[in-house]
Amino acid sequence: MLDLCTFAGVVEHDHTLAPCRPKCYRWAEIDLPAMVTAGLGDRRLPIKVRCRACGELGRVQVRPPVPTRVRSVGCARIPAG
């Protein structure tokens, strides 16, 4: 079971926190490793975030690690016709 309820748990499982403000469509990423190093690893989710651009409350998404594909060859072309 993945424990993604704390900042430390999110970092431990290579996830990230990405706040968004849908009204102004501004995304950011929280530097969780720095926050855990600063002693805030026990802080629990959910948290409230405020947009720096418009000042209104935003939403936070917990994002899983981006999968990598070792044997990728790039884009595939679809033949015409």
RATA-V201421 format. One record per residue. N is the residue number from 1. RES is the residue in one letter. PSI is psi in degrees with one decimal (NA if undefined). Layout:
BEGIN
N | RES | PSI
N | RES | PSI
END
This chain:
BEGIN
1 | M | 135.0
2 | L | 129.2
3 | D | 101.9
4 | L | 29.8
5 | C | -14.2
6 | T | 162.8
7 | F | -43.7
8 | A | -39.0
9 | G | -38.9
10 | V | -44.3
11 | V | -42.7
12 | E | -33.9
13 | H | 19.0
14 | D | 28.6
15 | H | 169.2
16 | T | 163.5
17 | L | 128.3
18 | A | 103.6
19 | P | 145.8
20 | C | 144.6
21 | R | 101.7
22 | P | -32.9
23 | K | -44.8
24 | C | 2.9
25 | Y | 49.9
26 | R | 126.5
27 | W | 150.8
28 | A | 172.2
29 | E | 132.6
30 | I | 135.2
31 | D | 78.0
32 | L | -40.8
33 | P | -39.0
34 | A | -37.3
35 | M | -37.3
36 | V | -42.5
37 | T | -33.2
38 | A | 3.0
39 | G | 12.2
40 | L | 18.3
41 | G | -25.9
42 | D | -4.7
43 | R | 133.4
44 | R | 150.0
45 | L | 153.0
46 | P | 158.6
47 | I | 157.5
48 | K | 136.1
49 | V | 150.4
50 | R | 135.9
51 | C | 132.6
52 | R | -25.1
53 | A | -50.5
54 | C | -13.0
55 | G | 1.3
56 | E | 162.3
57 | L | 142.6
58 | G | -172.8
59 | R | 149.0
60 | V | 131.1
61 | Q | 136.7
62 | V | 119.4
63 | R | 131.4
64 | P | 166.0
65 | P | 147.8
66 | V | 125.4
67 | P | 144.6
68 | T | 153.0
69 | R | 109.8
70 | V | -37.6
71 | R | 30.2
72 | S | 139.5
73 | V | 6.8
74 | G | -157.3
75 | C | 145.2
76 | A | 140.9
77 | R | 136.3
78 | I | 123.9
79 | P | 142.0
80 | A | 145.0
81 | G | NA
END
